[in-house]
Amino acid sequence: MAQPVAKQFLLLEGLPLMWWTLQRFRAAYADLRVVLVLHESLFDSFRGLEAAHGPAGVDQLVSGGAERWHSVANGLAVLPDDGVVAIHDAVRPFVSVETIRRCYEEAEKSGSAVPVVPVKDSIREVNGAASHALVRDRLRAVQTPQCFTLDGLKTAYGSGYRPEFTDDASVYEFAGKPVQLVDGDLENIKITTPEDLHVAQAFIREQRKLQ
């Protein structure tokens, strides 16, 4: 993002980016227990933002780890062994309430729920100087929240860290558990670059016009 501020704390139309994200989850389930996994060096910044902008809706702060896997494992450690957990990127502020509920409900039935959307661009796999086209109709882009039963995901994380793990679904799948795909949300974009931030600002302004 090329900014001195952590991207989840960047201001977006007057509120830190992560505040918009958490509002969606509170709108879906008002009584959620929210655990925020954050690098320990950012704890004071987070508390300062809460003092300036009001509570973010977080019940507990937990220190992050070296990789995503370690951060999620730290978060799981403070949760009970039953129920459903959703793991979501703080910088996906526009996930719909319907997608959140769909993921929770499917995970409660099937053990897992991972939102996906069709790939719109043509995709080529590169191998050195050569490349070949992939069949786009068979590909899906993976989003969050990724939802799982707590006992199932904790068992999967008990297998330990592997560098090829890219998300929670890959950890769950490595443990021999089936990953259930559900419809995602094309508006559920991840804010990664300055260009994404411009899109997010335009999206919020357009929403306000419609209210």
TIBA-694016 format. One line per field, with one value per residue: residue number from 1; x, y, z of N, C-alpha, C in turn. Coordinates in pm, 1 decimal, padded with zeros to 6 digits, m for minus. Layout:
<nodes>
resi	NUM  ...
n.xx	X  ...
n.yy	Y  ...
n.zz	Z  ...
ca.xx	X  ...
ca.yy	Y  ...
ca.zz	Z  ...
c.xx	X  ...
c.yy	Y  ...
c.zz	Z  ...
</nodes>
This chain:
<nodes>
resi	1  2  3  4  5  6  7  8  9  10  11  12  13  14  15  16  17  18  19  20  21  22  23  24  25  26  27  28  29  30  31  32  33  34  35  36  37  38  39  40  41  42  43  44  45  46  47  48  49  50  51  52  53  54  55  56  57  58  59  60  61  62  63  64  65  66  67  68  69  70  71  72  73  74  75  76  77  78  79  80  81  82  83  84  85  86  87  88  89  90  91  92  93  94  95  96  97  98  99  100  101  102  103  104  105  106  107  108  109  110  111  112  113  114  115  116  117  118  119  120  121  122  123  124  125  126  127  128  129  130  131  132  133  134  135  136  137  138  139  140  141  142  143  144  145  146  147  148  149  150  151  152  153  154  155  156  157  158  159  160  161  162  163  164  165  166  167  168  169  170  171  172  173  174  175  176  177  178  179  180  181  182  183  184  185  186  187  188  189  190  191  192  193  194  195  196  197  198  199  200  201  202  203  204  205  206  207  208  209  210  211
n.xx	00081.9  00216.7  00213.4  00255.3  00089.0  m00071.5  m00254.6  m00515.7  m00590.3  m00610.7  m00777.8  m01105.3  m01336.4  m01374.2  m01367.7  m01163.4  m01046.7  m01092.2  m01305.2  m01530.3  m01543.9  m01598.0  m01846.2  m02014.0  m02017.6  m02130.2  m02378.5  m02476.1  m02476.0  m02551.3  m02460.3  m02209.9  m01896.1  m01602.0  m01275.3  m00980.8  m00695.6  m00380.7  m00074.1  00145.4  00274.0  00093.7  m00110.0  m00137.6  m00186.5  m00431.8  m00594.6  m00578.4  m00714.3  m00967.6  m01028.4  m01048.5  m01241.0  m01446.6  m01571.6  m01455.4  m01587.4  m01472.4  m01403.9  m01182.5  m00831.4  m00563.2  m00229.9  m00060.5  00112.9  00411.5  00337.2  00031.4  m00091.4  00006.5  m00102.2  m00378.7  m00390.3  m00323.3  m00547.3  m00750.5  m00682.2  m00792.7  m01058.0  m01364.4  m01423.2  m01643.0  m01905.9  m01921.4  m01670.6  m01570.1  m01327.7  m01185.2  m01059.8  m00939.1  m00930.7  m01133.0  m01387.1  m01647.2  m01798.4  m02103.0  m02390.9  m02554.3  m02376.5  m02207.4  m02388.1  m02467.1  m02229.7  m02183.3  m02414.2  m02391.4  m02151.9  m02228.1  m02393.2  m02235.4  m01975.7  m01780.7  m01736.1  m01662.5  m01640.6  m01666.6  m01600.2  m01667.9  m01390.5  m01303.9  m01115.2  m00904.8  m00679.9  m00343.8  m00106.3  00222.8  00532.0  00847.2  00989.5  00774.7  00414.0  00068.3  m00279.7  m00541.8  m00849.2  m01099.0  m01364.3  m01359.9  m01235.5  m01215.7  m01219.0  m01106.2  m01253.7  m01302.5  m01543.3  m01401.7  m01554.0  m01586.3  m01655.2  m01561.1  m01436.7  m01356.0  m01179.6  m00985.6  m00877.8  m00764.4  m00568.4  m00410.1  m00237.5  m00011.0  00218.7  00266.9  00455.0  00319.5  00057.9  m00198.2  m00433.3  m00711.8  m00876.1  m00700.5  m00551.8  m00749.2  m00826.4  m00588.8  m00588.9  m00755.2  m01021.9  m01333.6  m01383.2  m01637.1  m01780.9  m01931.6  m02151.8  m01987.2  m01923.5  m01921.0  m01869.4  m01712.2  m01438.1  m01079.9  m00880.5  m00586.9  m00405.2  m00320.5  m00495.6  m00712.8  m00812.6  m00915.3  m01128.2  m01282.4  m01354.0  m01514.3  m01718.6  m01840.2  m01930.7  m02116.2  m02300.5  m02399.3  m02538.0  m02756.7  m02898.1
n.yy	m00120.3  00112.0  00304.0  00476.7  00385.0  00095.5  m00106.0  m00188.7  00009.4  00241.7  00543.9  00548.0  00722.4  00863.8  00671.9  00417.9  00157.7  m00109.6  m00081.6  m00053.8  m00313.3  m00467.0  m00366.9  m00489.7  m00755.5  m00730.7  m00642.8  m00870.7  m01063.4  m00974.3  m01052.8  m01168.0  m01302.9  m01136.9  m01182.0  m01018.1  m01059.0  m00936.6  m00773.7  m00734.2  m00490.4  m00311.2  m00276.0  m00049.9  00149.8  00063.6  00092.5  00366.6  00450.3  00355.7  00525.2  00761.7  00715.1  00565.5  00249.9  m00045.8  m00281.2  m00510.1  m00791.4  m00914.6  m00882.2  m01038.1  m01148.5  m01158.5  m01392.0  m01527.1  m01607.8  m01626.0  m01867.7  m01908.2  m01686.4  m01733.6  m01970.3  m01871.0  m01713.3  m01909.5  m02042.6  m01906.5  m01949.2  m02138.5  m02500.0  m02576.7  m02486.9  m02243.6  m02090.8  m01796.2  m01685.1  m01396.4  m01156.5  m00850.3  m00641.1  m00665.2  m00495.8  m00492.7  m00723.2  m00893.3  m00898.3  m01112.8  m01299.3  m01350.8  m01471.7  m01690.1  m01838.2  m01904.1  m02057.1  m02271.9  m02389.3  m02476.1  m02683.7  m02847.3  m02849.4  m02693.4  m02390.0  m02207.9  m01909.0  m01841.7  m01697.8  m01678.3  m01680.8  m01401.7  m01309.5  m01424.1  m01691.4  m01787.8  m02042.9  m02025.7  m02166.5  m02150.1  m02033.6  m02101.7  m02122.0  m02199.4  m02203.3  m02201.5  m02368.2  m02155.8  m02178.3  m02372.8  m02268.7  m02088.6  m01790.8  m01742.4  m01627.2  m01456.7  m01448.6  m01749.1  m02025.6  m02260.1  m02552.4  m02529.6  m02743.1  m02904.4  m02735.3  m02673.8  m02927.9  m02969.7  m02766.0  m02865.8  m03037.0  m02902.6  m02653.9  m02586.1  m02470.2  m02447.7  m02388.2  m02168.7  m02055.9  m02092.7  m02291.7  m02454.8  m02565.5  m02709.5  m02886.8  m03031.9  m03182.9  m03383.4  m03324.0  m03239.0  m02951.3  m02725.9  m02539.4  m02219.7  m01969.4  m01667.5  m01315.0  m01055.1  m00794.6  m00815.4  m00721.7  m00723.0  m00496.9  m00402.2  m00252.1  00095.5  00164.5  m00001.2  00117.9  00356.7  00257.9  00153.0  00387.0  00512.9  00327.2  00338.9  00604.3  00592.6  00414.1  00573.2  00766.7  00624.4  00578.4
n.zz	00000.0  00031.9  00240.7  00555.4  00751.1  00883.1  00657.4  00726.8  00895.9  00753.2  00669.1  00549.4  00395.8  00637.4  00841.8  00995.9  00783.9  00873.1  01047.0  00882.9  00784.4  01016.4  01084.2  00899.3  00985.9  01240.4  01162.7  01045.1  01251.6  01556.0  01805.3  01786.0  01892.0  01863.9  01773.6  01734.1  01553.0  01563.4  01484.7  01754.8  01783.5  01687.3  01863.9  02034.1  01846.3  01747.8  01975.6  02004.6  01775.1  01834.1  02044.9  01906.3  01704.4  01804.7  01942.2  01777.4  01773.4  01871.6  02070.6  02186.3  02180.7  02012.4  01980.0  01668.4  01444.2  01282.0  01021.7  00827.2  00906.3  01168.9  01296.1  01276.8  01422.5  01675.5  01724.8  01725.7  01956.5  02171.5  02156.1  02208.0  02189.8  02050.3  01817.2  01546.9  01352.7  01185.4  00963.1  00860.2  00627.1  00736.0  00560.4  00376.7  00327.5  00224.9  00223.8  00191.3  00407.0  00352.8  00237.7  00456.2  00637.1  00481.9  00469.8  00741.7  00795.3  00615.4  00700.1  00950.2  00879.3  00705.9  00797.0  00684.4  00493.2  00216.9  00050.5  m00297.2  m00621.1  m00976.5  m01205.6  m01388.9  m01573.0  m01845.0  m01784.8  m01751.7  m01696.0  m01590.0  m01672.2  m01637.0  m01934.3  m02082.5  m02121.9  m02053.5  m02136.5  m01893.9  m01816.2  m01783.3  m01693.2  m01503.0  m01286.6  m00976.6  m00784.0  m00457.9  m00157.7  00158.5  00429.7  00556.9  00679.6  00948.4  01149.6  01486.9  01624.6  01410.9  01263.6  01454.8  01496.5  01244.2  01239.9  01434.7  01309.7  01242.3  01101.5  00753.5  00477.3  00235.6  00288.5  00215.1  00292.7  00520.3  00426.3  00283.3  00489.8  00624.4  00424.4  00384.9  00612.5  00544.3  00525.2  00373.4  00168.0  00151.1  m00101.4  m00144.0  m00283.7  m00345.8  m00336.4  m00556.2  m00488.8  m00271.9  m00232.5  m00191.7  m00025.0  m00134.1  m00283.9  m00365.0  m00571.4  m00525.5  m00297.4  m00395.2  m00546.6  m00339.3  m00200.3  m00392.9  m00407.2  m00151.4  m00153.2  m00358.4  m00250.1  m00042.2  m00182.1  m00263.5  m00038.1
ca.xx	00000.0  00310.1  00165.8  00314.9  m00014.7  m00116.1  m00365.0  m00646.5  m00617.2  m00624.1  m00909.6  m01189.5  m01455.5  m01388.7  m01352.2  m01059.9  m01096.2  m01138.5  m01433.7  m01632.1  m01551.2  m01663.0  m01986.9  m02087.7  m02036.3  m02226.4  m02510.4  m02518.7  m02498.9  m02520.0  m02399.8  m02084.9  m01773.3  m01502.3  m01135.2  m00894.9  m00555.8  m00310.1  00064.5  00146.6  00321.7  m00018.0  m00213.3  m00158.6  m00250.1  m00571.7  m00664.2  m00588.6  m00820.4  m01095.3  m01052.4  m01082.4  m01353.9  m01544.4  m01537.5  m01457.5  m01670.4  m01381.9  m01413.6  m01053.2  m00713.2  m00468.7  m00107.9  m00041.5  00233.6  00502.2  00262.4  m00113.4  m00123.5  00034.7  m00197.8  m00507.6  m00374.5  m00330.1  m00687.0  m00827.6  m00646.2  m00873.9  m01197.6  m01407.8  m01407.3  m01765.4  m01959.4  m01869.7  m01582.9  m01545.8  m01198.3  m01207.9  m00957.3  m00984.6  m00934.5  m01245.7  m01491.5  m01777.5  m01866.1  m02244.6  m02451.6  m02604.9  m02263.0  m02165.7  m02485.7  m02460.5  m02111.7  m02207.6  m02518.6  m02340.4  m02051.8  m02299.3  m02447.2  m02137.7  m01844.8  m01697.2  m01798.2  m01563.9  m01704.8  m01588.7  m01665.0  m01605.5  m01277.4  m01349.4  m01008.0  m00837.4  m00569.6  m00239.2  m00010.1  00358.0  00632.7  00969.2  00961.6  00652.8  00288.7  m00046.7  m00407.8  m00622.9  m00992.0  m01152.6  m01492.3  m01337.3  m01158.9  m01287.4  m01140.1  m01145.8  m01270.2  m01336.6  m01503.9  m01398.3  m01620.0  m01564.6  m01683.1  m01440.1  m01365.0  m01292.4  m01065.8  m00879.6  m00812.8  m00681.1  m00451.8  m00324.7  m00140.7  00111.0  00237.2  00335.9  00468.1  00227.7  m00074.6  m00224.5  m00551.3  m00763.4  m00929.6  m00591.1  m00519.3  m00859.8  m00819.9  m00470.7  m00625.3  m00844.0  m01160.5  m01384.9  m01411.7  m01764.4  m01781.6  m02059.4  m02143.9  m01928.9  m01982.8  m01829.0  m01834.1  m01628.2  m01301.2  m00973.7  m00808.8  m00444.9  m00325.3  m00385.3  m00606.4  m00826.6  m00867.5  m00997.7  m01251.6  m01360.0  m01410.5  m01623.2  m01826.6  m01910.5  m02001.0  m02233.5  m02398.0  m02460.7  m02632.8  m02875.1  m02966.9
ca.yy	00000.0  00225.2  00400.6  00453.0  00329.6  m00038.9  m00083.1  m00204.1  00131.5  00356.5  00605.1  00532.6  00804.3  00907.3  00563.6  00320.5  00053.5  m00227.5  m00050.1  m00087.6  m00459.3  m00518.8  m00328.2  m00590.0  m00874.6  m00697.2  m00636.2  m01008.5  m01130.8  m00870.2  m01107.0  m01238.2  m01276.3  m01101.5  m01185.3  m00952.0  m01102.3  m00817.9  m00768.1  m00670.3  m00352.3  m00227.4  m00270.5  00088.2  00222.5  00022.7  00155.0  00508.9  00467.5  00339.4  00648.3  00868.9  00683.7  00481.2  00108.0  m00117.1  m00400.0  m00622.8  m00839.4  m00957.1  m00866.9  m01149.0  m01122.9  m01236.7  m01472.5  m01504.0  m01628.0  m01631.2  m01989.8  m01887.1  m01588.5  m01800.1  m02064.0  m01791.7  m01676.5  m02028.4  m02086.3  m01839.7  m01980.0  m02269.2  m02613.3  m02602.7  m02371.2  m02214.1  m01974.7  m01734.7  m01617.0  m01296.7  m01054.4  m00719.5  m00545.1  m00693.2  m00423.2  m00489.3  m00852.4  m00870.4  m00969.0  m01239.6  m01391.1  m01389.8  m01566.9  m01811.3  m01914.8  m01959.9  m02159.8  m02391.4  m02453.0  m02545.0  m02807.4  m02930.0  m02846.9  m02588.6  m02308.5  m02115.0  m01836.1  m01830.4  m01632.9  m01717.9  m01602.4  m01325.6  m01293.0  m01542.5  m01726.9  m01873.3  m02094.3  m02003.3  m02265.5  m02101.7  m01948.8  m02149.8  m02102.3  m02257.7  m02152.0  m02284.5  m02361.9  m02057.9  m02221.5  m02464.4  m02197.5  m01997.3  m01706.5  m01770.5  m01510.6  m01482.2  m01531.9  m01894.2  m02069.9  m02400.4  m02588.4  m02506.9  m02867.4  m02949.6  m02651.7  m02690.9  m03055.9  m02949.3  m02686.5  m02948.2  m03109.2  m02822.8  m02558.9  m02622.0  m02345.6  m02440.9  m02344.0  m02031.2  m02007.0  m02191.0  m02403.9  m02546.6  m02637.1  m02800.7  m02989.9  m03115.6  m03274.4  m03485.0  m03282.4  m03178.0  m02808.0  m02696.0  m02407.8  m02149.2  m01849.6  m01549.0  m01183.2  m00979.4  m00668.7  m00849.8  m00702.2  m00710.2  m00370.5  m00438.0  m00150.2  00228.0  00165.3  m00063.4  00214.5  00449.0  00185.4  00144.1  00519.2  00534.6  00235.4  00392.1  00726.8  00552.6  00358.0  00682.4  00833.6  00540.0  00568.9
ca.zz	00000.0  00031.5  00338.6  00687.3  00837.7  00845.9  00562.6  00790.1  00971.9  00664.5  00675.7  00431.4  00416.3  00775.6  00938.3  00959.5  00692.9  00944.8  01108.8  00783.7  00779.7  01136.2  01080.8  00822.1  01068.3  01344.9  01099.0  01019.0  01380.5  01654.6  01927.5  01756.4  01966.2  01763.8  01815.5  01636.1  01557.1  01518.8  01529.7  01886.5  01770.7  01643.3  01967.8  02079.5  01736.0  01744.5  02088.1  01973.8  01676.8  01903.9  02120.7  01812.5  01615.7  01872.0  01944.7  01650.0  01786.4  01897.5  02207.8  02239.4  02096.1  02021.3  01902.2  01547.1  01434.9  01170.2  00898.4  00847.9  00980.4  01310.3  01347.7  01294.3  01534.4  01798.8  01744.1  01762.4  02092.0  02273.3  02127.6  02259.0  02098.3  01975.6  01747.6  01412.9  01346.8  01054.6  00956.0  00755.6  00606.2  00785.1  00449.9  00285.3  00401.6  00159.1  00223.1  00220.0  00519.6  00300.7  00223.5  00590.9  00690.6  00399.8  00510.1  00875.4  00791.0  00545.9  00786.2  01056.4  00821.6  00634.5  00860.4  00624.1  00388.9  00161.3  m00058.7  m00420.8  m00735.1  m01102.6  m01254.1  m01505.0  m01669.8  m01895.7  m01695.4  m01806.9  m01600.8  m01640.7  m01634.0  m01701.7  m02050.5  m02146.5  m02049.6  m02121.5  m02088.9  m01806.4  m01847.5  m01688.3  m01639.2  m01391.2  m01184.5  m00889.6  m00695.1  m00320.1  m00073.0  00298.2  00542.7  00548.9  00801.8  00983.9  01287.9  01565.4  01652.9  01287.9  01225.6  01554.3  01466.3  01125.5  01277.7  01519.6  01226.1  01231.6  00991.4  00630.0  00400.2  00120.5  00329.5  00171.7  00363.5  00615.6  00349.9  00249.4  00613.7  00648.0  00320.0  00410.6  00720.6  00490.0  00542.2  00249.9  00168.8  00085.1  m00164.2  m00151.3  m00366.6  m00285.9  m00356.9  m00641.5  m00421.6  m00156.3  m00281.6  m00092.2  m00043.5  m00130.3  m00350.1  m00363.7  m00666.7  m00457.2  m00202.6  m00474.0  m00578.2  m00215.3  m00173.3  m00488.5  m00371.3  m00034.8  m00193.9  m00438.8  m00156.0  00033.0  m00271.5  m00276.3  00091.1
c.xx	00085.9  00261.9  00232.1  00217.5  m00049.2  m00244.4  m00502.3  m00686.0  m00629.8  m00765.5  m00980.8  m01320.5  m01482.2  m01374.4  m01234.5  m01121.5  m01157.3  m01273.0  m01548.2  m01653.0  m01630.6  m01810.3  m02070.9  m02115.4  m02135.4  m02367.3  m02565.0  m02557.9  m02455.6  m02444.4  m02272.8  m01976.6  m01662.2  m01363.6  m01052.8  m00751.3  m00472.7  m00165.6  00071.7  00191.1  00209.2  m00127.1  m00241.7  m00224.9  m00398.5  m00650.1  m00679.1  m00698.2  m00957.9  m01128.4  m01099.7  m01212.7  m01463.0  m01506.4  m01549.6  m01551.1  m01589.4  m01391.3  m01279.0  m00943.9  m00617.5  m00349.0  m00100.4  00090.1  00312.6  00431.2  00113.8  m00150.7  m00105.8  m00064.1  m00333.3  m00501.0  m00382.3  m00474.4  m00771.6  m00802.9  m00732.5  m01023.1  m01235.6  m01393.2  m01534.4  m01818.2  m01896.0  m01784.5  m01572.7  m01413.0  m01203.5  m01091.6  m01012.2  m01001.9  m01030.4  m01369.9  m01631.5  m01845.0  m02012.0  m02289.0  m02500.7  m02493.3  m02215.8  m02259.9  m02482.4  m02344.2  m02131.4  m02305.5  m02469.8  m02237.3  m02118.1  m02354.0  m02337.6  m02000.5  m01753.7  m01778.7  m01697.3  m01628.2  m01611.4  m01671.3  m01595.8  m01489.3  m01318.5  m01242.8  m00963.3  m00711.2  m00471.5  m00146.0  00128.4  00451.2  00762.7  00933.9  00830.6  00530.6  00178.0  m00174.6  m00475.2  m00770.5  m01060.9  m01281.7  m01476.8  m01263.1  m01249.1  m01188.2  m01195.7  m01149.9  m01273.8  m01468.7  m01503.9  m01447.1  m01601.6  m01623.2  m01552.1  m01364.4  m01292.6  m01169.5  m00952.2  m00805.3  m00719.1  m00555.5  m00358.3  m00222.1  m00010.8  00119.7  00309.3  00342.7  00372.9  00086.0  m00093.3  m00345.0  m00600.9  m00821.1  m00820.0  m00545.6  m00623.7  m00854.7  m00702.4  m00500.3  m00724.2  m00991.1  m01210.1  m01417.1  m01537.9  m01759.8  m01923.0  m02040.3  m02085.1  m01997.9  m01883.1  m01789.6  m01739.0  m01480.7  m01204.4  m00893.7  m00660.1  m00355.9  m00393.9  m00503.0  m00732.2  m00893.3  m00956.2  m01131.7  m01342.2  m01426.4  m01529.5  m01743.5  m01907.9  m01989.3  m02126.5  m02341.2  m02472.4  m02564.0  m02765.2  m02955.3  m03074.1
c.yy	00126.1  00338.8  00371.8  00390.0  00188.6  m00027.0  m00100.6  m00081.9  00255.6  00412.8  00591.4  00605.9  00829.6  00800.8  00474.2  00205.4  m00064.6  m00204.6  m00085.0  m00239.1  m00513.3  m00480.9  m00431.2  m00714.4  m00849.0  m00686.5  m00776.0  m01079.1  m01035.7  m00923.6  m01186.5  m01204.5  m01255.4  m01100.0  m01123.4  m00997.5  m00994.3  m00823.9  m00684.8  m00524.3  m00256.4  m00213.2  m00126.4  00171.8  00190.2  00091.2  00305.9  00537.9  00448.3  00464.9  00760.7  00843.4  00599.8  00334.5  00043.7  m00236.1  m00525.7  m00661.6  m00873.9  m00934.4  m00982.9  m01116.6  m01215.0  m01312.3  m01443.2  m01513.7  m01630.1  m01751.8  m01968.0  m01787.6  m01652.4  m01898.0  m01989.4  m01749.3  m01794.0  m02069.3  m02022.2  m01865.7  m02116.5  m02376.8  m02645.8  m02473.2  m02357.4  m02088.8  m01926.7  m01661.7  m01525.1  m01199.1  m00919.2  m00619.7  m00588.8  m00627.6  m00433.9  m00625.2  m00831.4  m00949.7  m01106.3  m01341.9  m01440.3  m01496.9  m01698.8  m01899.9  m01979.6  m02077.6  m02287.4  m02464.3  m02529.0  m02679.1  m02902.5  m02937.0  m02739.2  m02511.1  m02203.7  m02042.4  m01820.9  m01756.9  m01679.5  m01625.8  m01533.0  m01314.9  m01427.5  m01565.0  m01817.0  m01916.1  m02086.8  m02109.7  m02230.2  m02006.9  m01986.7  m02115.7  m02174.4  m02207.2  m02253.0  m02266.1  m02274.9  m02104.8  m02312.3  m02398.4  m02104.8  m01917.1  m01721.4  m01641.3  m01552.7  m01410.7  m01680.5  m01947.2  m02220.2  m02426.1  m02576.5  m02635.8  m02918.0  m02868.5  m02664.7  m02822.8  m03041.2  m02870.2  m02763.4  m03027.8  m03032.6  m02741.5  m02622.2  m02497.3  m02335.5  m02400.8  m02197.0  m01969.7  m02118.3  m02313.3  m02503.8  m02626.3  m02745.3  m02918.3  m03084.8  m03218.4  m03381.5  m03451.0  m03212.5  m03030.4  m02783.2  m02553.7  m02350.7  m02025.8  m01734.0  m01423.8  m01099.7  m00845.4  m00691.0  m00841.5  m00689.1  m00584.0  m00396.7  m00327.5  m00013.7  00236.7  00104.6  00034.6  00316.2  00384.9  00179.6  00277.4  00546.6  00448.5  00290.6  00518.0  00693.5  00493.8  00468.6  00757.1  00756.8  00532.0  00677.5
c.zz	00000.0  00121.5  00472.6  00786.2  00790.2  00764.4  00625.7  00871.6  00882.9  00671.3  00541.2  00458.5  00564.7  00881.8  00897.7  00880.6  00767.4  01012.6  01013.1  00777.6  00896.9  01142.5  01005.5  00906.2  01181.2  01287.8  01072.6  01147.9  01491.6  01774.9  01900.9  01858.8  01863.4  01827.5  01703.7  01656.6  01488.6  01566.5  01657.4  01880.4  01731.5  01749.0  02009.9  01970.9  01728.8  01856.4  02065.9  01872.9  01740.5  01984.7  02029.3  01737.2  01680.0  01862.4  01806.7  01653.9  01808.6  02044.4  02269.4  02135.5  02121.3  01932.7  01780.7  01549.5  01309.5  01035.3  00931.6  00934.1  01130.2  01372.3  01372.0  01410.9  01667.9  01829.1  01788.1  01907.3  02200.2  02254.1  02184.4  02152.5  02021.1  01916.9  01610.9  01420.9  01202.4  01061.1  00834.5  00748.2  00650.1  00672.0  00339.0  00347.4  00344.1  00147.4  00263.8  00342.0  00474.4  00285.4  00359.3  00645.3  00612.9  00442.3  00647.5  00868.3  00722.8  00631.3  00900.0  01008.2  00774.7  00699.7  00806.9  00522.3  00344.3  00043.4  m00178.6  m00525.2  m00863.1  m01138.0  m01383.6  m01613.7  m01726.3  m01812.1  m01769.4  m01694.4  m01662.2  m01585.6  m01705.4  m01815.1  m02118.5  m02061.6  m02124.7  m02056.7  m01997.4  m01842.3  m01742.1  m01622.5  m01517.8  m01275.4  m01104.1  m00807.0  m00553.9  m00239.6  00074.6  00325.1  00508.8  00683.2  00822.2  01122.1  01364.9  01593.8  01529.0  01251.5  01326.2  01533.1  01347.6  01159.4  01369.5  01442.2  01207.6  01104.4  00872.4  00542.6  00282.4  00159.4  00290.7  00241.6  00455.1  00544.7  00315.1  00371.7  00639.6  00549.5  00342.6  00519.8  00675.1  00501.0  00415.4  00267.8  00087.1  00029.5  m00164.6  m00238.4  m00286.2  m00334.1  m00437.1  m00579.9  m00304.5  m00196.6  m00164.8  m00123.0  m00023.8  m00185.4  m00337.6  m00459.1  m00604.3  m00362.0  m00274.8  m00510.3  m00455.5  m00182.6  m00264.9  m00453.1  m00255.1  m00072.5  m00274.4  m00348.9  m00082.1  m00053.5  m00277.5  m00147.7  00105.5
</nodes>
